[in-house]
Amino acid sequence: MDKPSDSLLSTSTHFPQGPIRSYQRDALATDIERIRFNPANHLTPLELAPNPTRISPTHSADLVSASSRSHLNRNLKSVTPDDYRADKQGMDIELQEKPKKKIRFALAKGFRRNEDEPVGWEAFTPLPPQSFHKRQNYIRTTKYTILTFIPLFLYTQFRRFYNIYFLLGALSVLYGSASLSASSQITPLVTVLVFAALKDLIEDYARLRSDNEANSKIVHVIRDGVSIEMKAQDLMKGDLIYVVKNEKLSVDAVVLATNLEDGTCFIETAELDGLNIHIQCELPNENLHSFEGRAKYIVTAGAARPDHRRSFFEPEKHNEQSRREGQIVDGPSVVPLNMNNLLLRGCVLRNTEYAWASVVYTGSNTKIIKNMKKPIQKESRLMKWLNWFVMGVFIYNAVLLFGSTTLEFFDYKGISNFFASFFSYFAMYTYVIPISVFVMIEMDRFAQGLFMMIDTKMSVVREPAPSAPADEQPKTVFMKANNTNLNEDLAAVEYVFSDKTGTLTRNEMKLCKWYVCGKVYHDMDDPGSFGRDLVRSNLLPKDAEDMRLFYRVLVLCHGVIPSISETTHKMVYESQSPDETALVEALANSRIFLTNRSKANVTFTIPNADGTSTEQIVEVLHTLEFDSTRKRMSVIVRDSKTGKMHIYCKGADNVILQRLDRNPKVNDPQMVQAAVETLHDFSVVGLRTLCIAYRELDDDLYHHFKDEFEAAETSLVDRDLKIAAACEKVEHDFTLIGCTAIEDRLQDEVPETIDFLLRCGIKVWLLTGDKQETAINIGQSSKLIQPDMEVVKLNSKSVPECGNLLSDIRTNMEASAQTGKRYCLVIDGESLGHVFAGGHEKKLVAVGTYCHSVICCRVSPLQKSQVVLMAKSHLKKMTLAIGDGANDVPMIMSAHVGVGIMGREGTQAVRCSDYAFAEFRFLKRLLVVHGRWSYMRLSSLILYNFYKNLTFITPQFIFGFYSAWSGEIIYEEFFMTWFNLFYTSVPPLLLGIFEQDIADAEAETYPELYHHDCLIGSSSVIYYGVFLTFGEEDIGTSGRTIGYWMMTFIFSNVVVAVVFGKLSLITHHWVWVSWLMLFLSVVVFVAGAIIIESIGYGSVVGTYKECYSTPAFWLCLPVLVAACVVPSAAVL
């Protein structure tokens, strides 16, 4: 069942007219994806962006003549990463040259624009009949086959040291003098392996059924000019497939056409017969969010089309006037392809009757299959301690083994006896390490993860989005536990690294204030005030022009899509960015309505003084997309009246202000200074700010940019760098128009949660891209900066200055360490760059240890992960990173524990995280309740299992002193076999699942309880207690002396009673299941002894009756249990 999208991600400002058309990717293909199709007035590829409700096309190049292509080739070759390096006043980052892959691949002459460009992958449509092959799209996700199951399973199991250890113990009984039989020694290992094999088989069978369903799916294909049906497994690269509504794709394919007149992409349906398309793209890879390629297509000229327009695939060049007049529909013979053009395997076609697509990747080459690899598993700190604990027990085992063997050697003085006793004792002492504990740990973690996911106190009910279908119901969002291996680490977190937007805040943006013409408009308090001023008759001409430019930038420079809600039947705006939606909604308050988008035009209405509205249509030539490194978005438009071209830009203040024209006639220094002061005022109250700017472009500059931009779009070498270099040619010398301020409110209980974490002794680092003033304000409102804290700012201009400032700050903090003063360090992105560039990480970490909280502002996604890695490597403390967006993924994956917020920025952070939930406040319960319980439960489970096994096997060693080191066992053999597997396995498992030392309400009330610190003497008490109670000459109730078999049975009863007594002592929280399984375990032990004795296996018939009828047994049993358990009770 397909789920609705969590967020809106569209990447362009060109949108189609008409009804919404969408694709949706199901859970298999990770994000939900939808597509909106483009009109056919220009040849433009379809766009597909992660997780959008609507999607927009990229503005494509016009048809290019041979001379133009030659000019483009020269421009393409001249733009290299070395030519494009940002200085400190220019771009935000320095672009680095990517290594070029040398790929040997023969191509047809005349296709590549640069003969030196490597091409990794080709697809030709249509396919020639001689190239047809079967099973090219066959997939197999199963781990095993019939032939490989046994060897691969055994290889997997015996890579683990403890399984090899138990295998050696089983093989040791093959030596003739072993006290245990081969069946009793091999049974525990075989039982554990059988359970593991059944688990793997069940999981693999489910994969096999899924594979068979996917491979046998019937698809529609055009081959050799004929429409046929075939199994999905027989699809090939280059096949032309026909996809209908609600059909799931079985390949990665580039969409060519749809049933919509305004949705054509490369071709129109009527031209499919003459299609000849050649796609070049990158080699198959696992990156779900990146794709680079280009397509060349030719359609054979045929009869005249019904609309009497010539095919836009004909190679003739047409002039600008014919294009504007709509006489033809044409485009370039080569168009760029990116991730927005690619439909991934697992996508589902939504709200579109049909689509044609050309297959690019098949089978194991598809991106989703490439991603089906086991992620790197993080290992918990407790498991590392367990490895050392096992090593210590192994050493204890070795002491027992060599001690027993050596003592027997001194008695018998023979090398042959030495080896015989070695193997005999080796088999016996393997019981020191509990074979079932490792299975119990996995079962316990699974149960704890299940408890987390069904915890109603960590769930929220979310209402449908405004654009959702009318029948969509509110849904409950529960927590996800993607990696239960780290449950116990949640109780040991000492550093939390958090994103701000969408993590601490709601990511529900509302425009608060405008600033234009030297005036601040309080739109939240007085909605529509800007629009009322706009229609005033007494406006100065310059102010009127500035206000016109201001709203034109805001109404054109964004990725918002207007649509009609199915529930309210009103206009709603949807976008990748909540900021952009907030701006367009605020314009609507001023009666400036965005009404429609096509691929090349944006339609909106503006108010008139008489209350009417005027519709305006603006031609958009290019969109220069926003990303986290550019921190700005621009559009290039053509004025329909004057024919002039302008670039409109909005972005972060530190980026836009650096790109302003320095001419005082263009940007009055006083006006710029007033704008900067206004920005500061907005920031100190926690508002998100954007600067608005524009410039006019002359024809020469525009065409030079256009040639270079279009050449970069179709490049397969350093495409991103070349596009960025082309954008730099026009994104400068701006005129500042104004700025905006947007409010993003904190989520519920964020201040209380952060305050609680700080009281737990956890240090919180906030990593945000906001201005320093905004970050400080958010820190104060979220209680990250508390009244008794001193705020220390680190703003350096160079690497040496940064090092000196850090040294001075550390010295001052050390001097006041005894006063108990608390600090909050605030460091900006530039200074953070100086820290990493100058190798000052240790200094920053040292300063951070004196601070209860740290705020890093104006940081990039890369710097976020660098900060986390710095803390991990230098502090050696448990770290947790929490975020909600794709830019937080590196930080989440770098921390010991990664937490994703299921917010409005897609699901990438959720997929890459170890745990995920809907709101930040749930972090408190995750750590202090589930984390604490998991740590306490698992540590109790591990310690108890080793305790019972040491208690169980140590009497065997003591018995050697009284059995002349003969290797005779003190217990009945059947009891030794089933002690760990059945008699004492279930109660400790339930201890690890249900144990609670305190209630969850108490854990969430007292932060001091968060850090919770979690025996061979019992063996001596058991042995000597039984030995002294029952001597060799004692007479039983039958009149016979108490012999060997009765002693083994008495020892077995006492050991079981002691370990269950210990279990009862350490259990704080009893549930009915715990009582029931404890009782059943005792029943199984007694019933097993009776049944085994009755069939003549092991002990002499009548042993259990003799034992249970002896008064001394009932006297010593409670005394010995109390002697073993009471000392522990005193400690606890």
N, C-alpha and C positions, 0 to 999 in steps of 0.2 A: 504494500500500500504506500503510495507516494505521500510524502509529508509536505506541508507548505513551507515556503522559503522563510528563513529567519531574517534575511536582510535583503536590501536592494543594491545590486552592484552593476551599474551600467557605466560604460567607459567612454562615451562620446556624447556630443551635444546634438547630433543629427538623429532625428527620430521620424518614423513614418506616420502617415495619416491613417485614418480608418480604424477598424476594430483591433483589439489587442490580439497578437498572435504569439504563442509562446511554446518553448520546449521546457521540459522539466526533467531533471536527472534524478533517478531514484537513489536509495541508500547505497546500492552497489557502487554507483559512480560518485560517491561521497556527497558533493553539494547538490542541492536542488538547482536546476538551471532552467531559465526560460528565455525565449527569443522573440524579439519583435522584428518583422521583416521590413525591407527597404523598398521604396518606390522605384520604378524603372526609369526615371528621368535621367539617371546617370548609371553607368555600370559600376556597381559597388558590391563588394563581398558582404555576405551576411555576417553578423557579429554574434558571438556567444561569449558571455562573461560569466564568471562564477557567481551563482546564487542571485541572478536578477529576476525581478518580476517583469521588467521590460528591458529591452536591449536595443542599442542603437548601432548604426553602421558607421564605418570609418569612411571619411571622405576620400574617394579614390581619385587617381590621376585621370586626366583627359587623354584622348587618343594622341599618341606622340608620333611625329613623323620621323623619318630616318635621320634627318639632320638634328632634330631635337634629341633623339636617342643618343646620337654621337656626343652631343653636348652634355647629356646626362651622364654618359660614361666617363667623360673627363671629370665632371664634378664628383661622381661616385668614387673614382679612384683617388681624387685629391683629398677626400675627407677620411682621415684615419684617426684612431684613438690618440696618436701622438700629436695630432694637430689640435686636439680638443682637451685642454687641461684647465681646470678652474683655478683662478687666483682667489685670494681672500676676499676681494670685493665683488667677485663674480658669483660663480655657482657655489652650492653648499658642499659639494663633495668633489673629490678628484677622481675622475674616471680612469680606470686602469685598463691597460691593453689586455685583451683576452688572448690566450694562446690559440693559434689556429691549428685545426686538425688537418693533417694531410690525408685526404681521402682519394683514393684512385677510383675514378668512376667515369666511364666514357659517356659523353653527351653528344647530342646532335649539334652540328655546327650551326652557329648563328643564333642559338637560344640564349646562352649566357651573355650577360652584358659585360662581364669582365672575365677573360679566359683564366685568370688566376683564382677566381672564386671557387672554393671547394663545394661540392654538392653531395650530400650524404644519402638521399633517398629519392626515388623517382616513382611516379605512378602514371600510367598511360590509360586513357579512356577514349574509345572502347578497346577492349582486349582483343588481340587476334586469336582465332580459334586454336591455333597450334600451341598457345600458351596456357590453355585450360588444364588445371590440375585439381585433384580432390584433396580434401582435408587440409587446405591451407589455413583455414580459420579454426582448426580444432584446438580446443583448450583442455588442459588437465590441471586441475588445482589440487588433486589428491596427493597426499604425502607418500602413499604406498601403491604398489601394484601387487598382483597375485604372486609374482615371482620375487619381488623385492621385499615383501612384508617381513618375513622372518629374519633375513640377514640385516635389514635396515633397522628393524625394531630392536634386535639384540645389540646392534652397534650403538644405537642411541642410549639404551639402558646401561650398557657396560662402559660407557664413557664416564659414568659416575663412580667415584672411588668407593663409596660404601657398597654398591652392588658387586664390585669386584671383590671386595673384602668378604662379603657373604658367600660369594661363589667359591672363593678359596676355602672358606670354612666348610662348605658342602663337599668339596672335593677331598678335603682332608680325611673324611670318614672312610674313603676308599682304602686307606692304609689299614691293614688287618687288625691292629690292636686298638682301634678307636672304640670308646665306650658307647658312643651313640650310633644308631643305625643310619644308613644312607637316607632312608625315607624320612626320618625325623629331622634330619639336618637340611635336606633339600626342600621339604614341604613349605616352610615359611617363605623362602626365596621364590619358589614357583608360584605360590599364592599371590605375592605382591606383583610379580611379572604378569600373571594372568589378568589381574585387575587393571594394570596399566595397558595391557594389550587390548582388552575389551574397550577401555576408554578411547584408545586410538582408533580402533575399528569402527566404533559408533560415530566418531567425529569424521572419519574418512568416508564412511558410507554416505553421510549427509552431503559431503562434497561431491561424491560420485554421482548422486542423484541430481544435484544442481548442475554438474557438468553435462550430463546426458540431456537434461532439459534444454540447456543453452545450445549444445551442439546440434540437437535435432530440431530446433526451431525452424519453421518454414519461412523463407524470405522471398521477395520478388526481385528479380534481376533482369536486366537487359543484356543479353549475350548474342552476338552475331546478328543484331537487329531484331531479335525475337524476345518477347517477354516470357520468362519461364519462372517456375517455382523450384526451389532447391533447399537443401538443408543449410543452416547457417555455417556449419563446419566446412562447407565447400566454397565459401566466398573467397575471392582473391583480391589482391591489391590491384586497383584499377577498375574493378567491377562498378557498373552503374546500378545502384539499388533504388528501389521505390519503397518509401516508408509512409505508412498511413497513420492517422491519428491514434494516439494511445499505444503505439507500437514501440517496443524497446529495441534500440539498436544493438547489433551484434558485432560491430566493428567501429573503428575510428574513421570518420568520413568527413569530407568537406561538402557542405550543402551547396547545391547548384541552382535549384529552382523550387518554387512552391506553387500552390494553387492560386496564390494571390497576385493580382495585377501589380500591386505596389510592393510585392515581396520577392521579385526576381532578384537573383544574386549574381550568377555568372551567365545564366542562359534563361531563355523563356521556354516553356513547355513545348511550344510548337516547333522549336528548333532542335529538339533532342535527336532527331534522326541524323542530322548532319554534324553532330558534335564530335570534336576532336580536341581533347584537353590533355595537357601535359603538366603535371604537378611536380615541383621540386621542393623538398623540405628537409628538415633535420632528421638525423637517424632516430629510430625508436628509442624513447627514454621514458623514465618514470615521472617526469615533471608534469603534474596535472594542471598547472597554471601557466604554462609557457609553450608556445608553438611558433616556429618561424618557417616560412616557406613562400613560394610564389607560384603562380599558375599562368600558363599560356594556353589560349584556347582559340579555335577556329571553327566556324560553322559554315558548312558548304552553302553557297548562295543558291536559293531556290526560287519558287514562285513569289510573287508580290504578297506582302502581308496584308491582312484585312484592313489595317489602319493606314495603308499606303505609305508607311515609313520604312526606310531601309534598315536592314539588320545592323545592330550596333556592333556586330562582330566583323563587319566588312572593314578592310584595312584602310579605306580612304580617310584622309584628314579633313575635318570640317572646321569651319571658323567659329569664333566665339558667338557671333550673332545667330547663327543657325542653332547653336546649342541653347541659347537663351530663349529663342523663339519656339523651342520644343519641336523642331522639324524632324529631328532624328533622336535616337537613343544610342549613344555611342560610348566608348571607353577605351582604355589602353589594352593592348594585346597582352600585356603582362601586368598582373595585379598582385599586390602583396597579400600574404596569408599570415594570420596570427591566431592566437588561441580563440579569438572571437569568431573565427570562421570554422572551427573544428568541433564536430559533434563526437563526444567520447562514447565508447562502448558503455552500455547501461543507461544512456539518455533515453527519455521517453518523449515522444512527440505530443505536444499539448496544443489544443485550440487551433489546430491547423489540419485541414483535411488530408493533405499529402505533401510530400517533399521528395525531391530527387537529390541523390548525393553520390559522390565519387569516393570509393574506398581508398584509404591511404595506408592504414595499419591493420593487420589481421592477427588473430590468434595471440600468441605470446608476445607479439610486438605492440599490442594495444597498450595504451598508457595505464588503464586500470589494472590489467594483468601484470604489467611491469611493477605496479605498486603492491601486488599481492605477495610480498615477502615479509618474513617475520621481522618486526622492528627490533632495534637494539634494546635488549631488556636491561633495565636498571636493577641493580642488586641492592637490597636493603642492608642497612648497617647491622641489623640483628643477625642476618644470615652470615655476614662476615664473622661476627662473633661466634656464631654456631659452628663455623668451620674450625675455628681455633678451639672451641669447646670439645668438638669431636676429636680433634687431634690430642687434646689432653686426656680424654677418655681412652683413646687408642693407646696412649703411652701407659696409662694405668693397666689397660688390657695386656700390654707387652710385659709389664712388671709381673703381673700374675702368671702369665704364660712362662716366661723364662725363670721366674722363681720356682714354680711347680716343677718345671723340667729339670732345673739344676738340683733341686732337693731330691728328686727321684734318682738322678744320676749318681748322687753321693751314696744313695742307698744300694743301688744295683751295680754301679761301676761298669757300665757297658755302653759303647757307642751305639750299638743297635737299639738298646733300650732307650737311649737318649732321643733318637729320632722317632721311635715309636711313641714315647710319651709326649714329644713335641706335637705331633699331629693329633694325638688324643686330646690334649689340653687345648690346642688351637681350636678344634671344633667346639669344645665346651665353652670357651671364653668369648666366642663371637657374640654371645648373648649380652655382653656388656653394652654393646651399641644396639639400641632398639630399632629393629628393621622397619617397624611401622611408623616411626616418628616423622619420616619424610613425607609419607603419604598423608598423614594427619595434618601436617603443616599446609599442604596445598588445599586440602578440604576445608581447613579452618579459614584460610584466606578467601576462598570462594564464598564461604558463608558470611564472612564479614563484609565482603563486597556486596553481597545480596542485601544484607541489612542496610547498608548505606543507600542502595538504589531504591529501596522501598520505604525509606524514612520520610514520612509525610511532613516532618518538621523542616525538611530540606527541599521542599517542592513548592511551586507557585502555579497559579492558574493564570494563563495568558489568553487575552481576548484576541480574536482574529484581526488581522490587519485590515485597514479600510478598503483595500483592493481585493480582499479575499472573496471567494464565492459566497453567495447569500446563505447557502446551507451549511457553511463551515461553522463548527461549534468551538467554544473555548476548550483549550486542552491543558492538562496538567503536565508541567515540566518537572520530571524527577531528575535526581542526580545520576551521573554516570560514573562507574568505576572501571576505567579502561585498563588499569594495571594494578591488580590487587597485590602484587609482590611488594608494594611499598606501604602497605597498610600500617605496619608498626613504626615506620619512619615518621608518620604524621605526628607521633608523640614526642619527637626529638627535634622538631624544627626550631631553629634559633634565629634565622634571618628570613624575612619575607620581602620579596621584590615584586612590586605591583605597578601595573599600568594604571592610567587614570581614566581616560575617556572610555566609557562603556564597561569599565571594571569597577571603579568607585562611583561613577556617575551613571545616569540612566541612559545616556546616548539618545535622549529625546530633546532635540534642540528647539529653542524658541528664540526668535530674534528679539533682542531687548532694546537696542538703540542703533540709530543711524547717525552718521556724521557726514555732512555735505554742506558746502557753501558756508563753512564756519559755524554751523548750527547743529546741535544735537537734538535728534527727534527720538522721544521716548515711546517707541512703538508698543511696548508691553503695557505701559500705563495709559497711553492714548493711541490706540490702533488707528491707522489711516491718517495720521497727522502729516506724514510726508506727502500723501496724495492730495490732501486739501491745499497744502502750500503750492503744489505743482500747478494747480489750475487757477491760482490767484492772478489777477490781471495786473497787479502792481509789481510783479517780479522784475528785477533788473535783468537786462538781456544776458549778461554773463552768468548770473545765478540760474536763469532759466536753462541756458545751455549746459551748465554743469549738472543740474538736476536731470536733464534729459540724458546726458551721457551716463550719469550714475545709474539710472534705472535700466538703460540699455545694456550696460555691462552685466547687471544682475539678472536680467531676464534672458540674456543670450549665453552667458558664460557659465554653464553648469551642465549636469547630466540628468536633469529632472524630466520625467515623462508625465504628461497630463493624461488622465483617463477618467472614465465614469465608473463610480463605485456600483457594484451589482446590488449592494444592500441599501444605500442611501440615494442612489441615482444622482449623486452630486459629483462635481469635479474633484478629483483627488490627485495629489502629486506624489510621485515615487522616485526614489533616487538611490544610488549607491551611498551617497553621503547624507546623513541627517542634517548637516549644516546647510547644504544646498536646498533641501526641502524646506527648511525653516526660512531661508531667504525668499524663495518663491511664494510661500504662504504669506509672508509679511508683505510682499508686493501686492498680493491679492487683497489684503486689508486696505491698501491704498488704491484699489480698483484698477490695478495693472495686472491683467490676467494672462497667464500663459495658456493658450487654447489648443495649440497643435504643433506638431513637429513632423517634418519630413526629413528625407536624407540630406537635403541641401537648404532647407528653409525652416525658419522658426516664425510661428504666427502668435501674436499677442495683441491685446487691446489696451488702449490708454484712455484715461478719463478726459472728458471735456468740461468746460466751465458750466455748460447748460445741463449737465447730468448724463449726457449721452457718452458713447464710447466710439473710438476710432480704431479700426483694425490696421495693424501694420504687419507686413511680411518682410523679413530680413533674410538675405541670402548668406548662408554660412559657407565659407570656402574651405577652411581647415580648422581642425580642433587639435590643440596641443595639450595632451592629457595631463592631469594631475597625478603625481605619485609622491611617495614619502621622501624622495631625494630632491625633486624639483620644488616641492612645496608651493606650487602655483599651477594655475590652469589658464589657458588663453584660447581665444577664438579669433579667427580672421574673418571679417565680414565685408560685404560690398554694399555701399549705399546705393539704393535703387534710384535716387534722384540725381546725385552728383556723379555716380560711378566710382567714387573714391573708395579706397580700402583702408580699414582700420583694424588694429589688433586690440581687443579688449582683454584685460587680465585681472585676476583676483588671486591673492595668495597671502602667505605669512608676511608680517610687517618687516621682519629682518631680511626677507628676500626682495620684496617690492621696493623698499626704501633704497636698497643698494642699486637698483636698476632705474632710478629716476634720472631724468635729464638734469644735468648740473647747471644748465642755463637759467639764471634767475628770472628771465622773461617768460620762461616756460613754467617753472615751479618757483613761485615766490617763497624765499627762505622763511619769511614770517608765517606764511600759511602752512608750510611744511612743518615748522616747529610747533605750531598750534595743533596740527594733526597728531604729531608725535606725543604731545602732552595729553591730548584726548585719549590716544591709545593707552597711555600709561594709566590714566584714570579708569578706563574700562578694565584694565588688567588687574588693578589692585582690588577690585571687587569680585574677581574671579570669572570675568567674562572672556569668551573666546573671540579673538579679534581677527579681522581680515582687512587688507588694504585693497582699494579699487583704483585701477589706473588704465590708461589707454595711450595709443599713439597712432598717428596717421602713417600709412605706408605708401611710398611712391612706387610706380610700376616696376622700375628696375630692381629695387630691393625685393619687392614681392616675387617677381619672376625668378630672381636668383634663388630666393628661399624655396620657391615652389619646385624648381628643378632639383635642388639638392634634397629637399624633403621627400619627394617622390622617388628619387633614386635610392635614398636611404631605406624607404619603406620596402623596396623590393630586394634589398641586399640580403644575402645569406651570411655575410661576414660582419660581425660587430654592428648588427642592425640598431640596437638600442643606443649605442654610443653615437652612431651617425645621425640618428634622429635627434638626439639631444644636441648635437653640434649644430644641426640645421636650425633648431629652435632658438639657439643662442643668437642667431643672426638677426632676429626680429624682436626678441624679448629684452629690450634695453631702451634707454632714452624715453621712458614713460613720463606721462603727465599724471600727477596724483589728483584724483577726483575726491575721494573720501574714504571712509572706513565703516565697518559694521561691528557690532558686538552681539554675541549670541550667548545665551545662558544654557548651561547643561547642569541640571540639578543633581545633587547627590542621591544615591539610592537610599532606601530605608535602612536605618540602623548602622550606617557606615561609621559615624563618629564613635558610637558605642562599641562597635567591633574592633576598631583600631585601638581605642583606649584599653579594651580588655586584653588585646594581644600584647600591648606594651607592658601591662601589669603582669602578664605571664612571663615577662623576661625576654620576649621576642622583639628583635629590632626590625623596624619596618623601613624599607627604602622605596620611595616613590619615583618612578621613572616616567617622565612625561615629555611631550613635545611642546608644551605651553611656554609662554613667556615666564620669566622669573617671578614677576609680580603676581601673575595669575596662579602660578604654582604655589607661592607662599600663601595666597588667600585660600586656596583649596586645602593646603596643609592645616591652616588654622581652623577652617570650618569642619574638617574631618578629624580634628583632634590629633593629627600627626604632629602638629606644633601646639604644645600645651602652654598654659599661662606661665608655668615656672621654668620653661625652657628658654635658653638663650639661642637666638638664631645667628649662625655664623655663615656668612656668604663668601664663596670662593669664586672670584671673577678675575681670571688672568688673561693677559694679552700675549704671552709668549711662554715657551717651555721652561726657561730658567726662572721666570717670575712665578710660575705655577709651583715649581719645586720649593722655592724660598717661602712662598705663602703657606704651603702645607707644613713645612718645618716650623714656622712661627705659630701656626694654629695648634700644632701638636704640643709644642712647648707650653703654651698658655693653658691648654687643657690638662696637661700633666701637673702643672703647678697648682691648679685648683681641684685636683682629683679628690682631695680629702674633704672638700667642702660639700660634696654631694650635689654639685650643680649639674643640671641636665642640659644637653645641647641638641640642637638640630642643625645639621650641615646642609646648606643649599649651594649646589654647584651647577654651573651652566654647561651646555654642550661643548662650547669652545674650550673651556678649561678642562673638561673631561677628555677632549681630544689631546690637549697638552699632556695630561697624565699618561695616556697610553703612548704618545709619541716620545716622551722623555723618560719612560721607564720609571715613573713615580707611583706605580701601583701599590707598592708596600707602604709608602707614605700615606696614600689615601686610605688604605685599609686600616692603618694604625690610627688615623684620625677618626675613621668610622667606628672603631671599637669604643671610643669615648662618647659617641653620640647615640642617643636612643632612637633617633630617626634621621634619615638622610633624604633629601629631595634633589633629584637630578633633572634639570629642565632643559628644554631645547635639545633633547637627545634623539638620535636616529635609532632605527631598529637594530643596527649592528652594534651601536654603543650599549644598548640594553643587554644584549647577550655578553658583551665584553665585561660589563660590570658584574654580572652574575658569575662568569667564569673566574674573574679576579677574586671575588669573595670565596669561591669554592677552593681555589688553589692556595690562597694565602691564609685563610682563616681556619680551614679544615673543619668547618661547622656545617650542620645540616641546613640547606637552603631550600626555599620554596618560591617559585615564580608563578604569578597569576596574571592573566590577561585575556582579552576577548577577541582580538583581531589577528589577521594574517601577519601584521608587523610584529606581533608579540611571540610568534612561533619560535624564532631562534632563542629568545629568553626562556621560554617555557621548556624547551628541550635541553637547555644548558644546565638548568637547576637540578638538584637531587630529586625534587618532586615538582611536577608541573601541573598547574590547575588552569582549566579553561572556563571562561564565563560564556554560557549559552545566551549570548545577547543578540544584537542586531547587526553584527559585522560578519556574518557567515559562520561557517563551522570549522574553519581550518585550525583555529586554536583548540577547539574541542577535540578534533581528531588527533592532534599531536600531543594532547595532554594525558596525564595519568589519571586525573579526576576532573570532573566538570559538573557545574551546577549553574543555576540561573542567576543568583545574586551574590554579591560579595559577602553579605552578612552570614552566609552559610559556612564561610571559612572557619568561623569560631567553633561551630558545632563539629565540623569535620576534624579539627585538631584536638579540641579538649574533650570531646565525647568519643567519637569513633576512633580517632587516633590513639587516645589513651587506652580505651578498652582493647583495641587490637594489640597494642604493645603488651599490656598486662596479660591478656589471654594467651598470646603466643609464647611469651616468656614463661608463663606458668605451665603451659603445655610441654614446652621443651624441657624445663627443669624437672617437672614431675616424671616425664618419661625416662629420663636418665636416672632419676632417683630410684624409681621402681626397678630398673634393670640392675643398678648397682646393688640395691637391696636384695635382688633376686639371685645374683651370681656370686657375690662375695662369700656367702656361706659355703659355696662349693670349694673355694680356695681354703677356707678354714677347715673344712672337712678333710682336706688332704693330709693335715697333720695327724688325723685319727684313722686314716685309711691306708697308712704306709705309702702314700703317693701312688696308689694303684691305678688312679684314673677313674675310679668308680664314681658314679654321679649320685648326688645327694637327693635328687628329685626323681620322680618317676618320668620315664622318657617322654611319654605322651604329654605330660604336663609341661615339660620344657618346650615342646614343639608349639603348643597352642597358648602359652602364657601371654605372648605379645600379640598374637593374631586375633584371639577371640576373648580370652578370659579377662584381660585388662585393657582392651583397645577402645571400646565405646565410651566408658565413663570419662577418660581424659579428653577424648575428642569433644564431648559435650561441654567439658570444662573450657576448652578453647573456643567454643561457639557462644555459650550463654553467660560466662562468668562476668560479674560486675562487682567491683569493690565498693563503688559509690554510685548513686543514681545520677542520671544525666542532668537533672536540674541542679544538683550540687556541683557537678563538674563545670556547668556553665555559670555558676554563681561565684565560685572561689577560684580565681586565676592561679593562686599559689599551688593548687593541686595538679597543675598541668604537667610539670616535670616529675615523673614517678619513677623512683628507683626500684627497680625490681630486685648422700651424706652417709657417709659410709658407716657411721656409728650404729645405725639401725641393724646392719647386717650382723655385727657382733652380738647385739642384744638377742636377735632371733636365734642365732646358732647356739650360743651358750645357754640361753633360756630354755630351749628345747632339749639340749644335751643334758643339762643339769636336772631338768624335770623328769625326763624319761631315760633312766640309766639302762645299761645293757642287761641287767638282771631283773628289771622290773617285770611284774606279771600283769598281763591284761585281764579283762573281764572273762575271757574264754579259758583262763588258766594257763595260757601259753605265755612265754616271755615275749616282750616287745622286740620285734626283729627289724630287719632292714626295711622291708616294704612299709611297715607301719610308720617308721621314722620318716621315710620319704613323703608319706601322705600327710603326716603332722607338719613337716616343714612347708609343704605346699599350702596347707590351710593357713598357717601363720603368716606366710609371705603375702598371700592374697588379702588377708585381713588387715595387715599392716599397710599395704599400699592403698587399699580402699579407705582405711582410717586417715591416712595422710591426705588423700584426695578430699575427703569430707572436711578436713581441717582447713585446707587452703581455699575451699569454695565459699565465696561470700554470697553468691546469688543462686538460689535453688529454684528450678522450675520443675514442673511435673515430669517432663521428659528425663531430666537428670535423675530424679528419684526412681523412675521406672527402669531406666537402663542400668542403674547401679544394682537394683534388685534382680533384674534379669541376668546380669553378669554373674552374680553369686549363684543363682539357680543353674545357669549353664555350667559353672565350674563343678558344682556338686553332681548334677545330672551326668556330666561328662565322665566324672570319676566312676560313678555307678555303672554306666553303660560300658565303659572300657573294661572294667573289672569283670562284668558279667559275660563278656565275650572272650575272656581268657587272655586279654592282652595286658602285659605288664605285671601289676601287683597280684599277690595271692588272693584268691577269692575270700571275701569276708573282711578284708582290710578296713574298708570304710565303716562297716558295722562295729568292728572292734575299736576303731578310733573314736567314733562318735558316742560310744557307750562307756568310754573311760572317763571318770570324773576328773582325773588330772589334766586331761586335754581342755576341758571347759574351764578349769581353774587357771591354767597358764595362758590361754588364748587372750582374754582381756588384759591380763597383767602385762604380757609382752607387747600387745598393741599400745597400751598406755605408756609403757617404758620407751617405745620408739616415737610416739607422737607427742606426748606431753612436753618434752624439751623444746620441740619445734613450736608448740603453742605458746610457750613462755617467750620465745624470741619474737613471734608474730605479735 
